[in-house]
Amino acid sequence: MKKVLHYNSSQICYYTYGSGNRIIFCFHGYGLSGESFSVLQTVLGADFTLICIDLPFHGNTLWQNELLFSDNILWAIIQKINPNPNEPFCLMGYSLGGRIALQLLQNHPDLIQQVALIAPDGLKFNWWQHLATNTKIGHSLFRFTMRHPHWLITLIRLSSTLHFINKSVEKFSLAYIVEANERCLLYERWCVLKSFKPNMRVVRKLISQHHIPINLLFGEYDKIITTNQGVSFKKDEPLISVKEIKCGHQLLKEKYALEVAKLIVK
């Protein structure tokens, strides 16, 4: 079911799936929307209610506030749309949404029961993104490049030719740079979410202190977010589990729904 929450000048769109008493807040990947979690309704909907928020400049959310969507803002939105705002809930994040979920875990561990991460961003600090959005010089270069991308396109293609990056990374990168509209969205999305930078050392400490299970799923053929990132994150922490299945990055599909559902302990 599609719903809308008015937040200051913006309209936050979110979707609910399932009718269970337990709540899972779900956060989608780059360029997707909360609807991408609809594939889990059949496998999780009897025990859980999935609340899936469209992030700014994604889906049907109309973000008209300043170009900054902080954890405090997201938490205020969660409190407004959570039917049980004072009770612990679960988190699920796919790709970009993994970074969102990890930041929420870092800042609000007392209300998090468990976390399911699907090919999650955020396990490895992204220096390029940090420089582009959180430093004055880097941001100026980022803004210039989004208006005049030819030098970057040439560099990416040359790097692929010289085998500094693989073809998957080349294709992935160019998909968001070649078209003017995609570049504009990339700039807005990176900037508006720049404050979501979870610290993995802090997160691991909180997982142990608060006994929060965190289960991760990766695709064996994923060249963008690899299983090795999950293995490095786990180390010797028994509350963290890492699983790999034979697929690429696109894990939110009906054929993988059962595998994703297993990340949540019923």
Backbone bond lengths (Angstrom), bond angles and torsions (degrees), N, CA, C in turn:
res aa  C-N    CA-C-N  psi(-1)  N-CA   C-N-CA  omega(-1)  CA-C   N-CA-C  phi
1 M - - - 1.456 - - 1.529 109.61 -
2 K 1.316 116.64 129.46 1.457 122.53 -179.97 1.525 109.97 -86.81
3 K 1.344 115.69 134.58 1.461 121.23 179.62 1.525 109.13 -137.27
4 V 1.339 115.76 162.30 1.465 121.11 -178.89 1.521 109.37 -133.42
5 L 1.320 115.94 134.49 1.455 122.94 174.24 1.523 108.30 -116.75
6 H 1.312 116.44 131.15 1.464 120.73 176.45 1.523 108.75 -88.18
7 Y 1.326 115.78 122.93 1.462 121.75 179.66 1.523 107.88 -127.30
8 N 1.352 116.56 108.77 1.460 122.16 -173.54 1.526 109.37 51.01
9 S 1.323 117.74 -120.01 1.470 120.04 -178.33 1.526 112.78 -90.89
10 S 1.324 116.78 -1.18 1.464 121.04 -173.21 1.519 112.59 -105.40
11 Q 1.331 114.77 162.19 1.463 121.91 174.96 1.522 108.05 -119.05
12 I 1.313 115.76 116.83 1.457 121.61 -179.36 1.520 108.75 -96.30
13 C 1.319 115.73 117.40 1.462 120.69 178.25 1.532 109.40 -93.40
14 Y 1.330 115.95 139.06 1.458 120.26 175.28 1.522 109.73 -148.03
15 Y 1.324 115.17 162.69 1.456 122.25 -175.61 1.524 109.13 -126.77
16 T 1.307 116.22 144.91 1.462 120.23 174.75 1.523 109.06 -119.19
17 Y 1.319 115.57 135.54 1.467 122.39 178.73 1.524 108.63 -132.07
18 G 1.324 116.03 137.45 1.455 120.81 179.29 1.514 112.35 90.57
19 S 1.327 115.11 172.92 1.463 120.73 -177.02 1.523 112.52 -137.38
20 G 1.326 117.18 14.79 1.464 120.73 -178.78 1.519 112.64 -71.94
21 N 1.316 116.11 163.25 1.459 121.24 -177.22 1.529 112.78 -77.07
22 R 1.319 117.22 -25.81 1.459 120.55 -178.63 1.532 110.44 -87.85
23 I 1.322 116.31 145.61 1.461 122.11 -172.63 1.532 110.73 -107.49
24 I 1.335 115.13 135.18 1.466 121.41 169.49 1.526 107.95 -122.64
25 F 1.323 116.76 120.47 1.466 120.12 171.76 1.527 107.94 -89.68
26 C 1.331 115.22 126.30 1.465 121.59 -172.95 1.528 110.76 -115.52
27 F 1.328 115.91 139.70 1.459 121.29 -178.34 1.531 109.89 -128.68
28 H 1.310 114.22 124.77 1.462 122.55 -169.23 1.519 113.03 -82.56
29 G 1.328 114.76 175.92 1.450 122.38 179.35 1.514 112.87 -86.33
30 Y 1.328 115.23 174.50 1.462 122.10 -179.39 1.527 110.13 -60.63
31 G 1.325 115.84 130.89 1.459 121.44 177.09 1.513 114.69 78.44
32 L 1.328 117.45 -0.12 1.465 121.07 -179.29 1.526 109.73 -103.90
33 S 1.318 116.31 -163.18 1.461 121.22 178.39 1.515 108.84 -148.41
34 G 1.321 116.04 175.96 1.455 121.00 178.14 1.512 113.41 -59.92
35 E 1.322 116.89 -23.22 1.465 120.86 179.88 1.523 112.55 -62.95
36 S 1.324 117.25 -20.58 1.464 119.93 -177.94 1.527 111.94 -63.73
37 F 1.334 117.57 -18.75 1.467 120.75 179.43 1.527 112.99 -87.80
38 S 1.322 116.91 1.18 1.471 120.23 179.99 1.525 111.80 -61.52
39 V 1.332 117.15 -23.97 1.468 120.95 -179.52 1.532 111.80 -66.13
40 L 1.342 116.64 -14.03 1.464 120.27 -178.29 1.529 113.03 -95.81
41 Q 1.316 116.97 -2.83 1.462 119.53 -176.16 1.522 112.15 -60.21
42 T 1.311 117.30 -43.60 1.469 120.99 -177.40 1.521 111.75 -66.39
43 V 1.330 117.60 -38.09 1.465 120.65 -173.25 1.530 113.42 -89.70
44 L 1.340 117.47 -18.99 1.463 119.77 -178.85 1.527 114.18 -122.64
45 G 1.325 116.07 -14.73 1.461 120.85 -169.71 1.513 116.71 -64.93
46 A 1.330 118.00 -21.85 1.470 119.76 -179.76 1.525 111.56 -74.28
47 D 1.317 117.41 -30.77 1.466 121.71 -176.88 1.529 113.19 -104.70
48 F 1.333 116.50 -22.29 1.456 120.42 -173.86 1.528 111.28 -130.44
49 T 1.329 114.82 157.84 1.459 122.06 165.20 1.517 107.07 -111.21
50 L 1.318 116.25 121.01 1.457 121.81 179.31 1.523 108.90 -92.30
51 I 1.314 117.21 125.35 1.460 122.52 176.55 1.520 107.23 -112.97
52 C 1.325 116.37 114.81 1.468 121.87 -167.38 1.532 109.64 -120.69
53 I 1.316 116.24 108.76 1.459 122.87 -172.97 1.528 111.09 -91.83
54 D 1.331 116.77 133.54 1.466 121.19 170.06 1.529 108.31 -76.94
55 L 1.316 117.34 119.08 1.458 121.51 178.34 1.537 110.82 -69.25
56 P 1.332 118.81 161.82 1.474 120.64 177.72 1.522 112.53 -53.78
57 F 1.333 114.78 138.90 1.458 123.55 -178.99 1.528 112.33 62.63
58 H 1.317 115.45 27.13 1.460 123.36 174.26 1.528 108.89 -134.39
59 G 1.331 115.25 149.74 1.462 120.27 173.70 1.507 112.71 54.32
60 N 1.324 115.72 -131.54 1.468 121.50 -176.41 1.524 113.45 -106.94
61 T 1.328 117.13 11.77 1.463 119.77 173.46 1.526 109.18 -74.47
62 L 1.326 116.26 130.47 1.463 121.97 177.18 1.524 107.93 -106.44
63 W 1.316 115.86 100.27 1.458 120.45 -176.80 1.519 109.31 -93.42
64 Q 1.335 117.09 113.98 1.459 121.86 -176.86 1.523 111.83 -124.64
65 N 1.331 116.93 12.12 1.455 121.00 173.89 1.529 108.74 -86.71
66 E 1.341 117.14 -170.78 1.455 119.63 178.10 1.531 110.02 -63.27
67 L 1.331 115.42 163.52 1.466 121.02 -174.23 1.529 110.44 -79.40
68 L 1.338 115.33 59.53 1.457 121.28 177.14 1.521 109.37 -156.93
69 F 1.311 115.55 117.63 1.465 123.22 178.30 1.526 106.28 -115.22
70 S 1.317 116.54 100.82 1.460 120.85 -173.11 1.526 111.67 -93.13
71 D 1.325 114.70 169.19 1.455 120.43 175.26 1.520 110.95 -60.39
72 N 1.331 117.43 -37.59 1.466 120.40 179.14 1.517 112.14 -62.70
73 I 1.325 116.39 -38.99 1.464 120.46 177.73 1.518 110.10 -66.79
74 L 1.330 116.54 -46.69 1.459 119.94 179.90 1.528 110.63 -61.56
75 W 1.312 116.72 -41.88 1.464 120.13 -179.98 1.532 111.14 -62.88
76 A 1.332 117.19 -39.69 1.464 120.88 177.20 1.530 110.96 -62.68
77 I 1.335 115.90 -38.34 1.466 120.49 178.27 1.527 110.25 -67.25
78 I 1.325 116.36 -43.69 1.468 120.57 178.30 1.520 110.89 -59.26
79 Q 1.321 117.17 -42.69 1.461 120.68 -179.80 1.533 111.59 -63.45
80 K 1.323 116.14 -32.63 1.461 120.04 -179.17 1.525 112.46 -74.32
81 I 1.329 117.33 -35.63 1.464 119.43 -174.10 1.522 113.27 -101.19
82 N 1.334 116.97 -5.85 1.465 120.67 178.21 1.521 109.76 -76.95
83 P 1.320 119.11 120.80 1.474 120.76 179.70 1.524 113.12 -65.71
84 N 1.346 116.19 -21.46 1.473 120.80 177.91 1.525 108.40 -128.03
85 P 1.345 118.22 72.43 1.471 121.14 -168.71 1.515 115.67 -64.77
86 N 1.311 118.29 -18.72 1.470 119.96 -177.56 1.523 113.16 -101.52
87 E 1.331 116.41 2.67 1.455 120.25 -178.26 1.528 110.76 -106.11
88 P 1.331 117.88 146.90 1.467 121.10 178.65 1.529 112.02 -60.25
89 F 1.324 116.05 150.24 1.467 121.26 -179.99 1.518 109.26 -140.60
90 C 1.321 115.78 173.90 1.466 122.78 -179.63 1.526 109.99 -100.49
91 L 1.314 115.64 158.93 1.460 122.10 174.76 1.519 110.02 -122.76
92 M 1.331 115.73 144.60 1.457 121.46 173.16 1.524 107.73 -137.83
93 G 1.326 116.46 133.36 1.449 120.11 179.38 1.508 111.69 -138.07
94 Y 1.327 115.39 134.25 1.466 120.96 177.08 1.523 109.41 -113.00
95 S 1.331 116.98 126.33 1.464 123.25 176.07 1.535 109.87 55.02
96 L 1.330 119.37 -117.36 1.461 121.81 176.26 1.524 111.27 -51.36
97 G 1.315 116.85 -39.34 1.461 121.18 -179.62 1.509 113.54 -62.47
98 G 1.339 117.53 -21.76 1.455 120.83 175.30 1.522 111.20 -64.63
99 R 1.336 116.16 -39.01 1.468 120.58 177.86 1.527 110.61 -65.01
100 I 1.318 116.43 -37.75 1.462 121.12 178.32 1.523 109.73 -65.13
101 A 1.329 116.44 -46.55 1.468 121.07 -178.72 1.529 111.19 -63.53
102 L 1.322 117.76 -41.23 1.460 121.32 -179.99 1.526 111.69 -64.53
103 Q 1.333 116.67 -37.68 1.465 119.63 177.65 1.523 111.04 -66.57
104 L 1.333 117.02 -40.35 1.464 120.70 176.97 1.523 110.99 -63.44
105 L 1.323 116.13 -40.45 1.461 120.19 177.27 1.530 110.61 -62.29
106 Q 1.318 116.51 -42.19 1.456 120.58 -179.24 1.524 111.91 -63.48
107 N 1.328 116.60 -39.25 1.463 120.10 -173.72 1.526 114.93 -92.05
108 H 1.347 116.56 -19.28 1.469 119.32 -175.51 1.528 111.81 -138.77
109 P 1.321 118.14 53.65 1.469 119.90 -174.07 1.530 114.00 -65.98
110 D 1.326 117.45 -24.01 1.465 119.94 -176.46 1.527 113.19 -64.65
111 L 1.340 117.07 -25.85 1.463 120.00 -176.21 1.528 112.96 -108.09
112 I 1.325 117.34 10.75 1.461 120.65 -179.19 1.530 109.63 -103.85
113 Q 1.336 116.13 121.25 1.471 120.99 179.63 1.518 111.77 -81.33
114 Q 1.327 115.86 -49.74 1.454 122.06 -178.68 1.520 108.68 -159.96
115 V 1.343 115.83 163.14 1.458 120.88 -175.88 1.525 109.51 -133.53
116 A 1.326 116.11 133.94 1.462 122.45 174.67 1.531 108.00 -116.43
117 L 1.320 116.42 123.89 1.456 121.74 -178.18 1.526 110.12 -119.75
118 I 1.325 115.99 129.85 1.457 122.51 -176.26 1.529 108.13 -117.07
119 A 1.338 116.61 111.87 1.467 121.55 -175.82 1.519 110.71 40.37
120 P 1.338 117.11 58.89 1.466 120.06 -167.30 1.525 115.35 -80.91
121 D 1.313 115.17 138.12 1.453 121.88 164.96 1.530 106.89 -75.61
122 G 1.329 117.21 160.61 1.453 121.07 174.56 1.507 115.47 102.12
123 L 1.329 118.38 -16.80 1.459 120.39 179.12 1.523 111.22 -71.25
124 K 1.305 115.48 -27.33 1.465 121.83 -179.79 1.521 108.71 -120.90
125 F 1.317 116.94 129.20 1.465 120.45 -177.49 1.526 110.06 -65.10
126 N 1.331 116.06 128.80 1.456 122.14 -177.70 1.530 109.44 -95.58
127 W 1.342 115.35 96.16 1.459 119.85 -176.89 1.522 112.18 -64.54
128 W 1.337 116.97 -37.51 1.470 120.21 -179.10 1.523 110.55 -63.17
129 Q 1.308 115.88 -44.48 1.465 120.27 179.61 1.530 110.73 -66.10
130 H 1.338 115.51 -39.98 1.468 119.72 178.25 1.525 110.69 -61.76
131 L 1.329 117.02 -47.26 1.463 120.71 179.78 1.518 111.59 -62.59
132 A 1.342 116.22 -39.04 1.467 120.91 -176.08 1.519 113.26 -71.20
133 T 1.320 117.07 -26.24 1.469 119.30 -173.18 1.521 114.73 -118.97
134 N 1.334 117.66 -17.20 1.462 119.60 -174.03 1.526 114.65 -119.78
135 T 1.331 117.50 3.58 1.463 120.42 174.74 1.531 108.78 -124.85
136 K 1.322 115.95 147.83 1.456 120.53 -174.78 1.526 112.12 -64.19
137 I 1.341 116.39 -48.24 1.465 120.25 -178.77 1.528 110.41 -66.70
138 G 1.352 116.07 -45.68 1.457 120.15 -179.70 1.509 112.43 -61.51
139 H 1.330 116.12 -39.93 1.466 119.20 -179.92 1.522 111.19 -66.83
140 S 1.323 116.50 -38.60 1.470 119.88 178.02 1.523 110.67 -62.75
141 L 1.342 116.95 -42.62 1.459 121.06 178.34 1.523 110.78 -66.67
142 F 1.328 116.84 -39.88 1.463 121.62 178.57 1.525 110.35 -60.99
143 R 1.325 116.59 -47.66 1.463 120.96 180.00 1.529 110.83 -63.10
144 F 1.334 116.46 -42.01 1.468 120.34 177.94 1.530 110.91 -62.06
145 T 1.327 116.26 -44.35 1.467 121.15 -177.16 1.525 111.84 -65.25
146 M 1.329 117.44 -36.31 1.459 120.00 178.46 1.530 111.51 -66.87
147 R 1.322 116.34 -22.82 1.471 120.28 176.24 1.533 111.70 -91.29
148 H 1.325 115.83 -30.47 1.471 121.56 -178.22 1.529 108.23 -132.39
149 P 1.334 117.83 79.59 1.467 121.28 -169.16 1.519 115.79 -86.66
150 H 1.328 118.65 -1.52 1.467 120.15 -168.26 1.531 112.49 -61.09
151 W 1.325 117.15 -38.55 1.474 119.24 -179.12 1.528 111.16 -64.54
152 L 1.342 116.10 -36.87 1.458 119.79 -178.99 1.528 111.13 -73.13
153 I 1.317 116.28 -39.37 1.470 120.19 177.43 1.529 109.77 -60.33
154 T 1.338 116.21 -45.01 1.473 121.02 178.37 1.519 110.98 -61.26
155 L 1.328 116.58 -42.90 1.465 121.21 -179.44 1.523 111.61 -63.63
156 I 1.334 116.75 -42.36 1.475 120.69 180.00 1.521 110.39 -63.66
157 R 1.326 116.59 -44.97 1.468 120.25 -178.78 1.523 110.96 -66.97
158 L 1.326 117.42 -38.64 1.467 120.93 177.63 1.527 110.26 -66.09
159 S 1.322 117.14 -41.30 1.467 121.22 178.84 1.515 111.55 -61.39
160 S 1.331 115.94 -37.38 1.457 120.09 177.71 1.523 110.92 -68.89
161 T 1.336 116.23 -42.20 1.467 121.07 179.31 1.527 111.42 -61.42
162 L 1.331 115.61 -37.01 1.463 121.12 -179.17 1.536 112.27 -88.08
163 H 1.345 115.31 2.73 1.470 122.66 176.89 1.530 113.40 66.20
164 F 1.328 115.78 26.52 1.465 119.06 171.79 1.528 110.56 -75.79
165 I 1.316 116.64 -29.33 1.464 122.91 173.31 1.523 107.90 -130.59
166 N 1.335 117.01 155.82 1.455 119.18 179.88 1.529 111.17 -86.57
167 K 1.330 116.12 169.92 1.463 121.64 -176.47 1.531 112.23 -62.31
168 S 1.329 117.31 -33.68 1.463 120.76 179.44 1.519 110.91 -63.69
169 V 1.338 116.20 -43.12 1.465 120.48 179.08 1.526 110.28 -67.04
170 E 1.354 116.78 -39.55 1.466 120.42 177.14 1.526 110.66 -60.00
171 K 1.316 116.95 -48.76 1.467 121.52 -179.24 1.514 111.17 -62.98
172 F 1.339 115.90 -43.84 1.458 121.46 -179.98 1.527 110.87 -61.20
173 S 1.329 116.92 -44.99 1.469 121.42 -177.15 1.527 111.71 -67.77
174 L 1.320 116.68 -46.25 1.469 120.27 -176.26 1.521 112.31 -67.24
175 A 1.329 116.68 -26.18 1.464 120.39 -179.92 1.523 112.12 -60.18
176 Y 1.345 116.75 -26.46 1.459 120.29 -177.29 1.521 113.24 -106.49
177 I 1.326 116.80 5.44 1.458 119.53 -174.94 1.529 112.96 -120.43
178 V 1.318 118.04 -33.81 1.467 121.04 -173.01 1.523 112.12 -65.32
179 E 1.340 117.22 -47.05 1.463 121.37 -177.21 1.521 111.30 -85.25
180 A 1.338 116.38 136.72 1.463 121.53 -176.55 1.522 112.46 -60.83
181 N 1.328 117.52 -41.07 1.460 120.63 -179.32 1.523 111.43 -65.22
182 E 1.332 117.22 -39.94 1.462 121.08 178.46 1.520 110.86 -66.54
183 R 1.332 117.36 -35.95 1.466 120.45 177.55 1.525 110.81 -65.60
184 C 1.313 116.04 -41.37 1.464 120.46 178.67 1.523 110.54 -61.53
185 L 1.331 115.91 -44.84 1.462 120.44 178.95 1.526 111.22 -65.40
186 L 1.336 116.56 -39.23 1.460 120.18 177.97 1.526 110.54 -59.48
187 Y 1.315 115.94 -45.78 1.466 120.41 179.65 1.532 110.26 -60.58
188 E 1.320 116.85 -48.90 1.465 120.74 -177.78 1.527 111.50 -64.57
189 R 1.329 116.84 -43.21 1.465 120.71 -176.94 1.527 111.71 -68.43
190 W 1.314 116.95 -43.17 1.464 119.46 178.79 1.531 110.40 -63.93
191 C 1.339 116.76 -44.50 1.461 120.22 -175.97 1.527 112.01 -68.89
192 V 1.323 116.83 -42.34 1.461 119.43 -174.92 1.527 111.77 -68.83
193 L 1.334 117.65 -25.34 1.467 121.67 -178.43 1.531 112.92 -106.33
194 K 1.329 117.13 17.89 1.466 120.60 -172.25 1.526 113.54 -65.52
195 S 1.326 118.05 -20.61 1.474 119.62 -177.56 1.529 112.35 -82.40
196 F 1.325 117.68 -7.53 1.468 120.55 178.55 1.531 108.59 -86.23
197 K 1.335 114.78 94.08 1.469 122.05 -177.96 1.526 108.33 -137.48
198 P 1.313 118.57 73.19 1.468 119.87 -176.56 1.527 112.48 -61.61
199 N 1.300 115.74 143.01 1.455 122.97 177.75 1.520 108.18 -96.62
200 M 1.322 117.17 113.61 1.462 120.60 -173.06 1.528 112.78 -66.11
201 R 1.307 118.49 -31.09 1.468 120.01 177.12 1.529 110.06 -64.86
202 V 1.326 115.61 -44.08 1.467 120.24 178.70 1.521 110.42 -65.97
203 V 1.322 116.87 -43.05 1.467 121.21 -179.17 1.526 110.75 -60.82
204 R 1.323 116.89 -45.88 1.475 120.14 179.38 1.530 111.15 -61.06
205 K 1.311 116.66 -40.09 1.466 120.72 179.11 1.519 110.79 -63.78
206 L 1.333 117.05 -41.98 1.460 121.41 -179.26 1.524 111.95 -68.92
207 I 1.334 116.26 -36.26 1.463 120.26 176.69 1.521 110.07 -57.68
208 S 1.316 115.71 -44.20 1.461 120.70 -179.80 1.524 112.06 -69.96
209 Q 1.330 116.35 -44.60 1.463 120.61 -177.04 1.522 112.50 -65.07
210 H 1.336 116.42 -39.05 1.464 121.31 -174.60 1.528 112.55 -101.79
211 H 1.330 116.92 2.15 1.469 122.24 177.84 1.537 111.30 53.73
212 I 1.320 114.68 55.37 1.470 121.13 -178.56 1.525 109.28 -102.94
213 P 1.330 118.70 112.13 1.472 120.13 176.09 1.529 110.41 -66.12
214 I 1.320 116.43 137.88 1.463 120.79 177.91 1.525 108.16 -136.46
215 N 1.324 116.08 116.64 1.459 122.82 -174.81 1.525 110.24 -113.50
216 L 1.338 115.27 132.12 1.458 120.80 -175.16 1.527 110.83 -119.24
217 L 1.340 115.08 143.61 1.459 122.07 178.55 1.521 109.09 -128.33
218 F 1.343 115.82 132.71 1.465 121.36 -179.97 1.526 110.29 -129.12
219 G 1.330 114.46 159.98 1.450 120.73 173.01 1.520 110.56 -97.35
220 E 1.318 116.54 132.34 1.463 120.85 -177.37 1.524 112.32 -58.87
221 Y 1.349 116.86 -33.36 1.456 120.88 -175.06 1.533 112.76 -99.17
222 D 1.308 116.76 10.62 1.460 121.55 178.92 1.528 109.17 -72.81
223 K 1.337 117.34 119.33 1.460 121.59 -179.66 1.528 112.05 -96.45
224 I 1.340 116.87 -6.13 1.459 120.88 -176.49 1.521 110.80 -95.63
225 I 1.331 116.93 -53.50 1.470 122.06 177.76 1.527 106.69 -120.78
226 T 1.307 116.30 108.23 1.452 121.24 -169.73 1.526 112.79 -96.36
227 T 1.335 114.73 158.98 1.464 121.17 178.73 1.521 111.60 -60.54
228 N 1.324 117.36 -30.40 1.463 120.87 -179.51 1.533 111.96 -58.10
229 Q 1.335 116.82 -31.67 1.462 119.66 177.37 1.519 110.52 -63.86
230 G 1.331 115.89 -39.80 1.463 120.22 177.49 1.515 112.48 -68.22
231 V 1.332 116.38 -39.50 1.467 121.22 179.17 1.525 110.35 -63.56
232 S 1.334 117.25 -41.83 1.466 121.34 178.27 1.522 110.97 -64.90
233 F 1.323 116.02 -37.33 1.463 121.02 179.24 1.530 111.11 -67.87
234 K 1.313 116.70 -39.80 1.463 121.15 -178.04 1.524 112.43 -65.80
235 K 1.335 116.82 -49.59 1.457 122.78 -174.11 1.533 109.24 49.24
236 D 1.327 117.75 -118.18 1.462 119.95 -178.34 1.528 111.97 -112.79
237 E 1.336 117.02 24.51 1.464 120.81 -179.32 1.529 110.52 -85.05
238 P 1.344 118.73 112.53 1.476 121.41 -176.75 1.526 114.09 -67.50
239 L 1.332 117.55 -19.54 1.466 119.89 -179.63 1.526 112.39 -80.48
240 I 1.339 116.56 -7.46 1.462 121.30 178.34 1.521 109.25 -106.54
241 S 1.332 116.55 128.40 1.465 120.26 175.56 1.517 109.40 -120.98
242 V 1.317 115.82 146.59 1.467 121.92 -179.15 1.524 108.69 -128.30
243 K 1.327 116.14 128.25 1.465 120.94 177.97 1.523 109.43 -130.13
244 E 1.314 115.46 147.08 1.466 122.27 178.98 1.515 109.35 -126.47
245 I 1.330 116.47 135.94 1.464 120.73 175.17 1.521 109.16 -124.24
246 K 1.314 115.86 164.31 1.464 120.88 -174.37 1.528 110.64 -81.93
247 C 1.320 115.21 88.37 1.466 121.40 176.24 1.522 107.40 -163.98
248 G 1.324 116.19 -177.91 1.452 120.91 177.26 1.517 111.24 -96.97
249 H 1.323 115.67 -141.46 1.465 120.34 -176.82 1.523 112.72 -81.05
250 Q 1.327 116.59 -25.19 1.466 120.85 -174.27 1.528 110.70 -80.48
251 L 1.318 115.80 82.56 1.462 121.35 -175.31 1.526 113.81 -93.57
252 L 1.321 117.72 -17.19 1.459 119.54 -179.85 1.528 110.11 -87.23
253 K 1.324 114.05 68.82 1.457 122.09 176.72 1.524 108.25 -127.98
254 E 1.319 115.02 155.99 1.462 119.80 -176.39 1.525 112.06 -57.36
255 K 1.341 117.27 -36.74 1.468 119.61 -176.99 1.528 112.91 -69.45
256 Y 1.357 116.79 -16.23 1.467 119.99 177.81 1.530 111.97 -107.57
257 A 1.332 116.91 6.49 1.466 120.89 -173.02 1.528 112.24 -59.21
258 L 1.316 117.49 -40.27 1.466 120.26 -179.29 1.522 111.34 -65.48
259 E 1.323 116.93 -39.54 1.455 120.59 178.44 1.532 110.72 -65.01
260 V 1.314 116.20 -41.07 1.467 120.09 177.70 1.518 110.68 -65.71
261 A 1.344 116.76 -41.89 1.457 120.99 -179.14 1.520 112.26 -61.15
262 K 1.343 116.83 -30.91 1.470 120.68 -179.68 1.515 112.81 -66.35
263 L 1.339 116.73 -15.56 1.465 120.40 177.71 1.522 111.90 -68.59
264 I 1.322 115.98 -22.78 1.464 121.43 -179.36 1.524 109.43 -98.92
265 V 1.321 115.99 124.09 1.472 120.70 178.18 1.518 109.07 -82.96
266 K 1.320 117.03 119.48 1.461 121.07 -177.14 1.522 110.87 -82.28
